[in-house]
Amino acid sequence: MTDNLSLCIEKMRSENFGDVAIAQFERMYNVWQTDETGWMREEDISPLTHSDVPSVADIYDSMPSDTAHDALAKTAIIKLNGGLGTSMGLEGPKSLLPVRRHKARQMRFLDIILGQVISTRSLHKIQLPLVLMNSFRTSKESLNVVRHNRRFHQDDIPLEIVQHQQPKIVAHTGRPVSFSKNHELEWCPPGHGDIYSTLWESGILDALQEHGIEYIFISNSDNLGARPSSTIAGHFARSQSDFMVEVSKKTAADRKGGHFVIDNETGHLTLREMSQVHPEDKSRAMNESVHPYFNTNNIWIRISALQKVLKKYNGILPLPVIRNNKTVDPTDPSSTRVVQLETAMGAAISLFDNATCIEVNRSRFLPVKTTEDLFILRSDRFHLTDAYEMEDGNYIFPSISLDPRYYKNIYDFNERFPYGVPSLAAAASVTIEGDWTFGQNTHCFGAAHLKDPGQPSYVPNGEYIGQQGIEPSQWHF
């Protein structure tokens, strides 16, 4: 294994990777080499309870407006923007996927993020720097979008930091994989836990402090609910916490997500991903009455405290290593089986003595991981406000099941909804089986269900889809 690690490092050096990237990979490889299971057993942790987690709803009325304003004025926004959306068949930055229209203009994730920052700057009269953590494959296109936005200006603070890359490892040998068809697929990102070593190496934390910034708010670019919030910023500043994560109440759809627990040995908050749950503990881990909160991956950090921790570990935080088993070509299950070593951003919570969580409602967690998520965001369930908030009545959404043969790929999805997705205002659930293309002004209601007719089919303009499929156009007595 040591020789194989050397081969991986040699490959990284041949691509002129820096010392920090190599040191981080070496640590992750060595953890993987020990073959530790990484289980967090139920008897070794304690669940978070409602008494452990204050709610935004409870602090809103008691938050002084000047405290909230001053805290947001000292905050910078960092968006994790390295994703390509390969699970949806995308080839470019996921954040450049169109979400919905606003005043006749097609808005992408990144357009909405810029709108949120610009409107918050204008409302609060603050600088609110925005930094994108791009990958090598998202940097150019994403920066072009930012620079072509005539209302967004940021000159003194860099617009981006670039996340590291590392080799994919052949699962049964530990050697760096070789893939002659596409050498780019030999590399992978180290997970969003890479944010810390990237911040350390870039020096951007010093630049932010020089401009009076004390806090950073980090979130995923595909979560349009993670807007700048003066109330949450004020609570974070007033709490004196150094690391705070937004959590939300679990529903049945969130049972497989990561959640925070208390380590019985250290007393520290700790992130437990489902990959770290022992099979015998799975039912309890997914029980929302036992573990009522899930991780939104919206994180607030005090810069001065983060710098101390980074300095202690020379920029490489000792985060649990996640072993992600895939094939070298994600679209080809017959290609070489590889291991991608990753870390999770939220796992750093265990390194801070005074870390906390805060409960937020579902309006701050609107991720798009699949076309089924996009189906909801493009529907009439949402209204994109002039402040670029994705607004819905209650943020309790219908369950969506789209036939993966025809809707998983974004290009197939768009082809079958040429006039936009159906109305979901009256839908409790939507199940589409088979190859259906939708006309204009179609509506789903109740437990809407289209069965597979065995051939490509069409939902005509203005039709209603219910439990029995397309509803008859005439009353029957």
C-alpha positions as CSV (number, residue, x, y, z in Angstrom):
1,M,0.0,0.0,0.0
2,T,2.9,2.4,0.8
3,D,4.2,2.0,-2.7
4,N,0.7,2.6,-4.1
5,L,0.5,5.8,-2.1
6,S,3.8,6.9,-3.5
7,L,2.4,6.3,-7.0
8,C,-0.6,8.5,-6.2
9,I,1.6,11.3,-4.8
10,E,3.9,11.0,-7.8
11,K,0.9,11.4,-10.1
12,M,-0.2,14.5,-8.2
13,R,3.3,16.0,-8.3
14,S,3.4,15.4,-12.1
15,E,0.3,17.7,-12.4
16,N,2.0,20.3,-10.2
17,F,-0.4,20.0,-7.3
18,G,0.6,21.9,-4.2
19,D,2.0,20.6,-0.9
20,V,-1.3,21.2,1.0
21,A,-3.3,19.1,-1.5
22,I,-0.8,16.3,-1.4
23,A,-0.6,16.3,2.4
24,Q,-4.4,16.2,2.7
25,F,-4.6,13.3,0.3
26,E,-1.8,11.4,2.1
27,R,-3.6,11.7,5.4
28,M,-6.9,10.5,3.8
29,Y,-5.2,7.6,2.1
30,N,-3.5,6.5,5.3
31,V,-6.8,6.6,7.2
32,W,-8.3,4.5,4.4
33,Q,-5.3,2.1,4.5
34,T,-5.9,1.2,8.1
35,D,-9.3,-0.1,7.0
36,E,-11.1,1.4,10.0
37,T,-14.8,1.0,9.8
38,G,-15.5,4.5,11.1
39,W,-18.7,3.5,12.8
40,M,-20.3,5.8,15.2
41,R,-22.3,3.4,17.3
42,E,-25.6,4.5,19.0
43,E,-24.3,3.6,22.5
44,D,-21.3,6.0,22.0
45,I,-23.4,9.1,21.1
46,S,-26.4,11.0,22.5
47,P,-29.0,12.5,20.2
48,L,-29.7,16.2,20.0
49,T,-32.8,17.2,21.8
50,H,-35.1,20.2,21.4
51,S,-33.5,21.8,24.6
52,D,-30.1,21.6,22.9
53,V,-31.1,23.6,19.8
54,P,-32.6,27.1,19.8
55,S,-35.0,28.0,17.0
56,V,-34.9,31.0,14.7
57,A,-38.6,31.4,15.3
58,D,-38.0,31.8,19.0
59,I,-35.2,34.4,18.7
60,Y,-36.6,36.5,15.9
61,D,-38.6,38.9,18.0
62,S,-35.9,39.3,20.7
63,M,-33.1,40.1,18.2
64,P,-32.2,43.8,18.2
65,S,-32.1,45.2,14.7
66,D,-28.7,46.9,15.2
67,T,-27.1,43.7,16.5
68,A,-28.5,41.8,13.4
69,H,-27.3,44.5,11.0
70,D,-23.8,44.8,12.5
71,A,-23.3,41.0,12.4
72,L,-24.4,40.7,8.8
73,A,-22.1,43.7,7.9
74,K,-19.2,41.6,9.2
75,T,-20.1,38.5,7.2
76,A,-18.9,37.0,3.9
77,I,-20.8,34.5,1.9
78,I,-19.0,31.4,0.6
79,K,-20.8,29.1,-1.9
80,L,-19.6,25.6,-2.7
81,N,-19.8,25.7,-6.4
82,G,-17.6,22.8,-7.7
83,G,-20.4,20.5,-8.7
84,L,-21.1,19.4,-12.3
85,G,-24.5,17.7,-11.7
86,T,-23.3,14.5,-13.4
87,S,-26.2,12.6,-11.7
88,M,-28.5,14.6,-13.9
89,G,-26.4,14.2,-17.0
90,L,-25.0,17.8,-16.9
91,E,-21.5,18.4,-18.3
92,G,-21.0,22.0,-17.1
93,P,-21.4,23.7,-13.7
94,K,-24.6,22.7,-12.0
95,S,-25.1,26.3,-10.8
96,L,-25.7,27.3,-14.5
97,L,-28.7,25.1,-14.8
98,P,-31.9,27.2,-15.4
99,V,-34.3,27.1,-12.4
100,R,-37.2,29.4,-13.3
101,R,-38.1,32.7,-14.9
102,H,-38.1,36.1,-13.1
103,K,-39.7,39.0,-15.0
104,A,-39.4,37.0,-18.3
105,R,-35.7,36.3,-17.7
106,Q,-34.5,32.8,-17.3
107,M,-32.7,32.5,-14.0
108,R,-30.0,30.0,-13.2
109,F,-28.8,29.1,-9.7
110,L,-25.9,31.5,-9.9
111,D,-28.1,34.3,-11.2
112,I,-30.4,33.8,-8.1
113,I,-27.4,33.7,-5.7
114,L,-26.1,37.0,-7.2
115,G,-29.5,38.5,-6.9
116,Q,-29.8,37.5,-3.2
117,V,-26.4,39.1,-2.5
118,I,-27.1,42.3,-4.5
119,S,-30.5,42.8,-2.9
120,T,-29.1,42.2,0.6
121,R,-26.3,44.6,0.0
122,S,-28.7,47.2,-1.1
123,L,-31.2,46.7,1.7
124,H,-28.7,46.7,4.6
125,K,-26.1,49.0,3.0
126,I,-23.2,46.5,3.7
127,Q,-20.3,45.1,1.6
128,L,-21.3,41.4,2.0
129,P,-18.5,39.8,-0.1
130,L,-19.3,36.7,-2.1
131,V,-16.6,34.0,-2.7
132,L,-17.2,30.9,-4.9
133,M,-15.3,27.7,-4.1
134,N,-15.1,26.5,-7.7
135,S,-13.5,23.4,-9.1
136,F,-11.2,23.5,-12.1
137,R,-14.1,22.4,-14.2
138,T,-16.6,25.1,-13.0
139,S,-14.2,28.1,-12.6
140,K,-14.2,29.7,-16.0
141,E,-17.9,29.5,-16.9
142,S,-19.0,30.5,-13.4
143,L,-16.7,33.6,-13.2
144,N,-18.0,34.6,-16.7
145,V,-21.5,34.7,-15.4
146,V,-20.5,36.8,-12.3
147,R,-18.5,39.3,-14.4
148,H,-21.3,39.8,-16.9
149,N,-23.8,40.7,-14.2
150,R,-23.8,44.5,-14.4
151,R,-25.3,45.0,-10.9
152,F,-22.6,42.9,-9.1
153,H,-19.3,44.6,-8.2
154,Q,-16.5,43.3,-6.0
155,D,-13.0,44.5,-6.6
156,D,-10.9,44.2,-3.4
157,I,-11.8,40.6,-2.4
158,P,-11.2,37.6,-4.8
159,L,-14.3,36.1,-6.3
160,E,-13.1,32.6,-6.0
161,I,-11.0,30.0,-4.4
162,V,-10.4,26.7,-6.3
163,Q,-10.9,23.4,-4.6
164,H,-8.3,20.7,-4.7
165,Q,-8.3,17.5,-6.8
166,Q,-6.9,14.1,-6.0
167,P,-6.6,10.7,-7.7
168,K,-9.4,8.1,-7.8
169,I,-8.0,4.9,-6.3
170,V,-8.5,1.4,-7.9
171,A,-10.6,-0.3,-5.2
172,H,-8.8,-3.7,-5.1
173,T,-5.2,-2.5,-5.5
174,G,-5.0,1.0,-4.0
175,R,-3.2,2.3,-7.1
176,P,-4.2,5.5,-8.9
177,V,-6.6,4.7,-11.6
178,S,-5.8,5.1,-15.3
179,F,-8.6,5.8,-17.8
180,S,-7.3,6.4,-21.3
181,K,-10.8,7.3,-22.7
182,N,-10.9,10.5,-20.6
183,H,-8.0,11.4,-18.3
184,E,-10.1,14.0,-16.5
185,L,-12.1,11.1,-15.0
186,E,-9.0,9.9,-13.2
187,W,-9.4,12.8,-10.7
188,C,-12.0,13.7,-8.1
189,P,-12.6,16.4,-5.5
190,P,-11.9,15.5,-1.9
191,G,-15.5,16.3,-0.7
192,H,-16.7,19.6,0.7
193,G,-14.5,19.2,3.7
194,D,-11.8,20.4,1.4
195,I,-13.1,23.9,2.0
196,Y,-10.8,24.3,5.0
197,S,-7.5,23.4,3.4
198,T,-8.5,25.5,0.4
199,L,-9.2,28.5,2.7
200,W,-5.9,28.0,4.4
201,E,-3.9,27.7,1.3
202,S,-5.6,30.6,-0.5
203,G,-5.0,33.2,2.2
204,I,-8.4,34.6,1.7
205,L,-9.3,34.6,5.4
206,D,-6.6,37.2,6.0
207,A,-8.0,39.3,3.1
208,L,-11.5,39.1,4.5
209,Q,-10.3,40.2,8.0
210,E,-8.5,43.2,6.4
211,H,-11.9,44.3,5.2
212,G,-13.5,44.0,8.6
213,I,-15.1,40.6,8.0
214,E,-15.3,38.4,11.1
215,Y,-17.7,35.7,10.1
216,I,-18.2,33.4,7.1
217,F,-21.5,31.8,6.0
218,I,-20.9,28.7,3.9
219,S,-23.5,26.8,1.9
220,N,-24.1,24.8,-1.3
221,S,-24.8,26.7,-4.5
222,D,-27.6,24.3,-5.3
223,N,-29.5,25.3,-2.1
224,L,-31.4,28.4,-3.0
225,G,-32.9,28.6,0.5
226,A,-29.5,29.4,2.0
227,R,-29.9,33.2,1.8
228,P,-28.0,35.8,3.8
229,S,-29.9,36.3,7.1
230,S,-29.3,39.2,9.5
231,T,-31.3,37.4,12.2
232,I,-29.2,34.3,12.1
233,A,-26.0,36.4,11.8
234,G,-27.0,38.4,14.8
235,H,-27.7,35.2,16.8
236,F,-24.4,33.7,15.9
237,A,-22.5,36.9,16.9
238,R,-24.4,37.2,20.2
239,S,-23.9,33.5,21.0
240,Q,-20.1,33.8,21.1
241,S,-20.1,30.4,19.4
242,D,-17.2,29.8,16.9
243,F,-19.0,27.2,14.7
244,M,-22.7,27.0,14.2
245,V,-24.7,24.7,11.8
246,E,-28.3,25.3,10.7
247,V,-30.4,22.1,11.2
248,S,-34.0,21.5,10.4
249,K,-36.7,19.1,11.6
250,K,-36.6,15.7,9.9
251,T,-39.4,14.4,7.7
252,A,-39.6,11.0,6.1
253,A,-37.7,12.4,3.1
254,D,-34.7,13.4,5.3
255,R,-34.2,10.1,7.2
256,K,-31.1,9.1,5.2
257,G,-29.4,12.5,5.6
258,G,-26.5,13.2,8.0
259,H,-27.3,14.4,11.5
260,F,-25.5,15.9,14.5
261,V,-25.0,14.0,17.7
262,I,-23.1,14.5,21.0
263,D,-20.0,12.4,21.4
264,N,-20.3,10.8,24.8
265,E,-16.5,10.7,25.3
266,T,-15.6,14.3,24.4
267,G,-19.0,16.0,24.9
268,H,-18.5,17.7,21.6
269,L,-21.1,18.0,18.8
270,T,-20.2,15.6,16.0
271,L,-21.6,15.0,12.5
272,R,-22.7,11.5,11.8
273,E,-23.2,10.6,8.1
274,M,-25.3,7.6,7.2
275,S,-22.1,5.9,5.9
276,Q,-20.9,6.0,9.6
277,V,-24.0,4.3,11.0
278,H,-23.6,0.6,11.8
279,P,-26.2,-1.6,10.0
280,E,-27.6,-2.6,13.4
281,D,-28.2,1.1,14.3
282,K,-29.8,2.2,11.0
283,S,-33.4,2.0,12.1
284,R,-32.8,4.1,15.2
285,A,-30.6,6.6,13.2
286,M,-33.4,7.2,10.7
287,N,-36.1,7.5,13.4
288,E,-37.0,11.2,13.5
289,S,-38.4,10.8,17.0
290,V,-34.9,9.7,18.2
291,H,-32.8,12.0,16.0
292,P,-35.2,14.9,15.1
293,Y,-32.8,17.1,13.2
294,F,-30.8,16.8,10.0
295,N,-27.8,18.7,8.6
296,T,-28.7,21.5,6.1
297,N,-24.9,22.1,5.4
298,N,-25.5,25.8,6.1
299,I,-22.5,26.7,8.3
300,W,-21.5,29.9,10.2
301,I,-17.8,30.2,11.4
302,R,-15.9,32.8,13.3
303,I,-12.8,33.5,11.2
304,S,-10.4,34.1,14.1
305,A,-11.3,30.7,15.7
306,L,-11.0,28.9,12.3
307,Q,-7.6,30.3,11.8
308,K,-6.4,29.0,15.2
309,V,-7.7,25.5,14.4
310,L,-6.2,25.6,10.9
311,K,-2.9,26.7,12.3
312,K,-2.9,23.9,14.9
313,Y,-3.3,21.3,12.1
314,N,-1.2,23.1,9.5
315,G,-4.3,23.5,7.3
316,I,-5.2,19.8,7.2
317,L,-8.1,19.2,9.6
318,P,-8.4,15.6,11.0
319,L,-11.9,15.0,9.7
320,P,-13.4,11.5,9.3
321,V,-12.7,10.0,5.9
322,I,-15.7,8.9,3.8
323,R,-15.1,6.1,1.4
324,N,-17.2,6.7,-1.7
325,N,-17.3,3.5,-3.9
326,K,-17.9,4.3,-7.6
327,T,-16.8,3.4,-11.1
328,V,-14.2,5.6,-12.8
329,D,-16.7,6.6,-15.4
330,P,-19.9,7.3,-13.4
331,T,-22.0,6.7,-16.5
332,D,-20.5,3.3,-17.2
333,P,-21.1,0.7,-14.5
334,S,-18.8,-1.7,-16.2
335,S,-15.7,0.6,-15.9
336,T,-13.1,0.1,-13.2
337,R,-14.3,0.2,-9.7
338,V,-12.7,3.0,-7.7
339,V,-12.7,4.6,-4.3
340,Q,-13.0,8.3,-3.9
341,L,-11.8,9.6,-0.5
342,E,-13.8,12.5,0.9
343,T,-14.5,14.5,4.0
344,A,-17.6,16.4,5.0
345,M,-17.5,20.1,5.8
346,G,-19.9,19.8,8.8
347,A,-17.6,17.2,10.5
348,A,-15.3,20.1,11.6
349,I,-17.9,20.9,14.3
350,S,-16.2,18.4,16.6
351,L,-13.0,20.5,16.6
352,F,-14.7,23.5,18.3
353,D,-15.4,23.4,22.1
354,N,-18.3,25.9,21.8
355,A,-20.0,24.7,18.6
356,T,-23.7,25.0,18.4
357,C,-26.7,24.3,16.2
358,I,-29.7,26.4,15.4
359,E,-33.1,25.2,14.1
360,V,-34.3,26.8,10.8
361,N,-37.4,26.1,8.8
362,R,-37.5,24.4,5.5
363,S,-37.4,27.6,3.6
364,R,-33.6,27.6,4.2
365,F,-33.2,24.1,2.7
366,L,-34.1,23.8,-0.9
367,P,-31.4,21.6,-2.5
368,V,-31.6,20.3,-6.0
369,K,-29.8,16.9,-6.3
370,T,-32.1,15.3,-8.9
371,T,-34.5,16.3,-11.7
372,E,-37.3,15.4,-9.2
373,D,-36.1,18.2,-7.0
374,L,-35.9,20.5,-10.0
375,F,-39.5,19.5,-10.9
376,I,-40.8,21.1,-7.7
377,L,-38.6,24.3,-7.9
378,R,-39.8,24.9,-11.5
379,S,-43.5,24.5,-10.6
380,D,-46.1,26.9,-9.4
381,R,-45.4,25.9,-5.8
382,F,-42.7,28.6,-5.9
383,H,-42.6,32.4,-6.6
384,L,-39.2,34.1,-7.0
385,T,-39.5,37.4,-5.3
386,D,-37.8,40.7,-6.2
387,A,-35.4,39.9,-3.3
388,Y,-34.7,36.6,-5.0
389,E,-36.3,34.5,-2.3
390,M,-37.8,31.2,-3.4
391,E,-41.1,31.7,-1.7
392,D,-43.7,29.0,-1.0
393,G,-46.7,28.8,1.4
394,N,-45.5,26.0,3.7
395,Y,-42.4,24.3,2.2
396,I,-44.0,20.9,2.6
397,F,-43.8,19.5,-0.8
398,P,-45.5,16.6,-2.7
399,S,-43.5,13.4,-3.1
400,I,-42.3,13.1,-6.7
401,S,-41.4,9.9,-8.6
402,L,-40.4,10.3,-12.2
403,D,-39.5,7.3,-14.4
404,P,-35.7,7.4,-14.4
405,R,-35.6,6.0,-17.9
406,Y,-37.1,9.2,-19.3
407,Y,-36.6,12.0,-16.7
408,K,-33.3,11.4,-14.9
409,N,-31.2,13.1,-17.5
410,I,-31.8,16.9,-17.7
411,Y,-31.9,16.9,-21.5
412,D,-34.6,14.2,-21.5
413,F,-36.4,16.0,-18.7
414,N,-36.5,19.3,-20.6
415,E,-37.6,17.6,-23.8
416,R,-40.7,16.2,-22.0
417,F,-41.7,19.5,-20.4
418,P,-41.4,21.9,-23.4
419,Y,-43.8,24.4,-21.9
420,G,-42.8,23.9,-18.3
421,V,-43.8,21.4,-15.6
422,P,-47.4,20.9,-14.6
423,S,-49.1,22.8,-11.8
424,L,-48.5,21.2,-8.4
425,A,-50.6,23.5,-6.3
426,A,-53.2,20.8,-5.6
427,A,-50.9,17.8,-5.7
428,A,-50.2,15.5,-2.7
429,S,-47.9,13.3,-4.8
430,V,-46.9,12.8,-8.4
431,T,-45.9,9.5,-10.0
432,I,-45.0,9.3,-13.7
433,E,-44.3,5.9,-15.2
434,G,-43.3,5.6,-18.8
435,D,-42.6,8.1,-21.5
436,W,-45.0,11.1,-21.2
437,T,-44.6,14.5,-22.8
438,F,-46.6,17.4,-21.4
439,G,-48.5,20.1,-23.2
440,Q,-49.2,23.6,-21.9
441,N,-51.1,24.4,-18.6
442,T,-51.4,20.9,-17.3
443,H,-52.3,20.3,-13.7
444,C,-51.6,17.6,-11.1
445,F,-53.9,17.1,-8.2
446,G,-54.2,14.7,-5.3
447,A,-52.2,11.5,-5.8
448,A,-51.5,12.2,-9.5
449,H,-50.4,9.0,-11.3
450,L,-49.7,8.3,-15.0
451,K,-49.1,4.7,-15.7
452,D,-46.8,3.4,-18.4
453,P,-48.8,2.9,-21.6
454,G,-45.9,1.0,-23.2
455,Q,-45.3,3.7,-25.8
456,P,-44.5,7.5,-26.0
457,S,-47.6,9.4,-24.9
458,Y,-48.8,12.9,-24.6
459,V,-50.7,14.9,-22.0
460,P,-52.8,17.5,-24.0
461,N,-52.9,21.2,-23.2
462,G,-54.9,22.1,-20.1
463,E,-55.5,18.5,-18.9
464,Y,-55.8,17.5,-15.2
465,I,-53.9,14.4,-13.9
466,G,-55.3,12.6,-10.9
467,Q,-55.1,9.2,-9.2
468,Q,-56.7,7.6,-12.3
469,G,-54.4,9.4,-14.8
470,I,-55.7,12.0,-17.2
471,E,-59.2,12.9,-16.0
472,P,-62.1,12.6,-18.4
473,S,-63.3,15.8,-19.9
474,Q,-67.0,15.2,-19.3
475,W,-69.0,14.5,-16.2
476,H,-70.5,11.0,-15.9
477,F,-73.7,10.5,-14.0
